[in-house]
Amino acid sequence: MISVKNQFIKEISESARRAFPDECCGLLAGKGDIDDQLTITQLRASTNLTTSSPRVRFEVDPKVHFNFIHELEGTSERVIGHYHSHPNQPARPSKQDLKMAYDPKMLWVIISLDANGIKEVRAYRIIESLANFQEIPLFISTNHQSNK
């Protein structure tokens, strides 16, 4: 199960609305293990750097990724995955997402939206064979505390 503060979902939602109709993206930091319990403790938004079809693709800025890793050094937190939006599409991994997936320990949080607003938020991981995604339950808490 994945545990996340409602505030983080609000931040991802706002990022998705600002980027619409393009995809937004960013990184997730946290604690725990994807095979058991993961807690998202921080987000880091990124500009979508893709130059090819930003409405259906995303690319996290490597500088944002590097800086986030550096910020987390010396803490019990680490980069545990990323988030991105699916404008006018369901919150399910796309064929393009599957092509980009490489690490079964990384979390994928996908938010779907259209011109009327946010539709749903779901969490996934790539299965060991890298052939498909598996949905992971997402527990959204209003009183979740970050353990920094």
Number of C-alpha atoms within 10 A of each C-alpha: 16 21 17 23 19 15 14 18 17 11 14 25 23 15 20 26 21 12 18 20 18 20 27 32 26 24 23 24 21 24 20 15 14 18 11 8 11 19 25 24 22 21 20 18 20 21 16 19 15 15 9 10 10 17 17 18 22 27 19 20 17 11 10 16 19 10 11 19 14 11 12 15 10 8 9 11 20 21 21 22 20 21 25 27 33 29 25 19 15 18 21 22 23 15 9 11 17 14 11 13 18 14 13 17 15 18 25 26 28 22 26 22 23 16 10 8 15 18 16 14 20 18 23 24 23 22 16 12 9 15 10 16 21 14 17 17 12 17 15 15 14 11 10 16 11 13 11 10
